Amino acid sequence: MDLRRWLTDTRTIAIPGSVGLLLFGVWLFFHHRPPYPGNPAPDLTIYGLDRGLAYELRSFRGRWVLLNFWTTWCPPCREEFPALVRLWEQMSADGRWVFLWVNVAEPDNQVRRFLQDVARSLERPFDTWPVFLDPTGQAGPRFGVWAFPETFLIDPRGRIVERIIGPQAWDQPSWRQRLQSLAGSR
């Protein structure tokens, strides 16, 4: 094959391909960006542990939301979960905060086994915990979740206030004070 023809053929493919890839990247950037603090939270549908009742994130407008994405196979999620339970117990009577702990794309029997283990270690029943399922795994990507656990604090207007990546010591007084301060300041 002639070198000149090969270079021409390569340019014929490479230039339009590069332009197409660039345009796709620009489109992806503007249409599929994860939500950032200050932006509206994307709506999502999550399900109760029995997969019977569906809940829409927008139905919690008017209240603060702590939205936590987790999985059973994630060691930091396992580490964080008892602290989330304790924070929820301390703040659930307040009424200003809704807690949504969303398991991403795992079978409900696996989630139940995990919850039973945590409940046994905390000596508490898990049946009232605010655990929900995202059986299709679509809720996490809508929020741009790429690491577990990942938590979003959402204000009563449905706007993201903060995105928190990684496990937290949620049961520390500083977190409770911070959440109470947020809810009291807006």
C-alpha positions in Angstrom: 0.0 0.0 0.0 1.2 3.4 -0.9 2.2 5.6 2.1 0.5 8.7 0.8 -2.8 6.8 0.3 -2.5 5.2 3.7 -2.1 8.7 5.3 -5.0 10.1 3.4 -7.2 7.1 4.4 -6.1 7.5 8.0 -6.9 11.3 8.0 -10.3 10.6 6.4 -11.2 8.4 9.3 -9.3 10.1 12.1 -10.5 13.7 11.7 -14.2 13.1 11.5 -13.9 10.5 14.2 -12.1 12.9 16.5 -14.6 15.7 15.8 -17.5 13.2 16.6 -15.8 12.1 19.8 -15.3 15.7 20.9 -18.9 16.7 20.1 -20.1 13.6 22.1 -17.9 14.6 25.0 -19.4 18.1 25.0 -22.9 16.8 24.8 -22.2 14.3 27.6 -20.7 17.1 29.8 -23.8 19.3 29.5 -26.5 16.6 29.6 -25.2 14.0 32.0 -23.3 16.0 34.6 -23.7 14.8 38.2 -25.6 17.3 40.3 -23.5 19.7 42.3 -24.3 21.5 45.5 -26.7 24.3 44.7 -28.3 22.4 41.8 -31.6 20.6 42.0 -31.4 16.9 43.0 -32.5 14.6 40.2 -35.7 12.8 40.9 -35.5 9.1 41.6 -37.7 6.3 42.4 -36.7 3.9 45.2 -38.5 0.9 46.7 -39.2 -0.4 50.2 -37.5 -3.6 51.2 -40.4 -5.6 50.1 -40.2 -3.9 46.7 -43.9 -3.2 47.0 -44.1 0.5 47.6 -42.3 3.0 45.4 -41.1 6.3 46.7 -40.2 9.4 44.7 -37.5 11.8 46.1 -39.7 14.8 45.2 -42.4 13.6 47.6 -40.0 14.6 50.5 -39.9 18.2 49.5 -40.5 20.5 52.4 -38.1 18.5 54.6 -34.4 18.1 54.7 -33.1 14.8 53.2 -30.0 12.8 54.0 -29.7 10.5 51.0 -27.0 7.8 51.4 -26.0 5.3 48.7 -24.4 2.1 49.9 -23.8 -1.6 49.1 -23.3 -4.7 51.2 -20.0 -5.6 49.6 -18.4 -2.2 50.5 -16.2 -2.4 53.7 -16.5 1.4 54.3 -20.4 1.1 54.0 -20.3 -1.7 56.6 -18.1 0.5 58.8 -20.4 3.5 58.5 -23.8 1.8 58.8 -24.0 1.5 62.6 -23.2 5.3 62.9 -26.0 6.1 60.5 -28.4 4.1 62.5 -27.4 5.9 65.7 -27.7 9.3 64.0 -31.1 8.4 62.6 -32.3 7.3 66.1 -31.1 10.6 67.6 -32.7 12.8 64.9 -35.8 10.9 63.7 -38.1 12.5 66.3 -37.0 16.0 65.2 -39.2 15.7 62.1 -37.1 18.1 59.9 -34.9 15.4 58.4 -35.8 12.4 56.3 -33.2 9.7 56.0 -33.0 7.6 52.9 -30.4 4.8 52.9 -30.5 3.5 49.3 -28.9 0.1 48.5 -27.7 0.0 44.9 -28.6 -2.9 42.7 -28.4 -5.8 45.2 -30.9 -8.6 45.8 -33.2 -7.8 48.7 -32.4 -11.1 50.5 -28.7 -10.1 50.5 -29.7 -6.6 51.9 -31.8 -8.2 54.6 -29.0 -10.5 55.7 -26.7 -7.5 56.0 -29.3 -5.5 58.0 -29.8 -8.5 60.3 -26.1 -8.6 61.0 -26.0 -4.9 61.8 -29.2 -5.1 63.9 -27.7 -8.0 65.8 -24.5 -6.1 66.5 -26.5 -3.0 67.7 -29.1 -5.2 69.5 -32.0 -3.4 67.7 -34.6 -4.5 65.1 -34.0 -3.2 61.6 -37.6 -3.2 60.4 -38.1 0.5 61.0 -34.8 1.7 59.5 -35.2 3.9 56.4 -33.6 1.4 54.1 -34.7 1.5 50.4 -33.7 -0.4 47.3 -32.6 0.8 43.9 -33.0 -2.6 42.2 -32.0 -1.4 38.7 -29.0 0.5 39.9 -30.2 3.7 38.1 -30.5 6.0 41.0 -26.8 6.2 41.9 -25.7 7.1 38.4 -28.3 9.9 38.2 -26.5 11.4 41.2 -23.1 10.7 39.7 -22.3 8.2 42.5 -18.9 6.6 41.7 -17.8 5.5 45.2 -19.6 4.0 48.1 -20.8 5.2 50.5 -21.8 8.5 49.1 -24.2 10.9 50.8 -26.2 13.9 49.7 -27.7 16.5 51.9 -30.8 18.0 50.2 -32.7 21.1 51.3 -36.5 21.4 51.5 -36.6 22.9 48.1 -35.0 19.8 46.6 -31.5 21.4 46.1 -28.3 19.6 46.9 -26.5 21.4 49.8 -23.6 19.0 50.1 -22.1 15.9 48.6 -20.1 13.7 50.9 -17.9 10.9 49.6 -16.7 8.2 51.9 -17.6 6.9 55.3 -18.5 9.3 58.1 -18.7 9.1 61.9 -22.3 10.1 61.7 -23.0 9.5 65.4 -20.5 12.1 66.5 -22.1 15.2 68.1 -20.6 17.4 65.4 -22.7 15.8 62.6 -25.9 16.1 64.6 -25.1 19.7 65.4 -24.3 20.4 61.8 -27.6 18.9 60.5 -29.6 20.7 63.2 -27.8 23.9 62.2 -28.6 23.4 58.5 -32.3 22.7 59.2 -32.5 25.7 61.5 -30.8 28.1 59.1 -33.1 27.9 56.1 
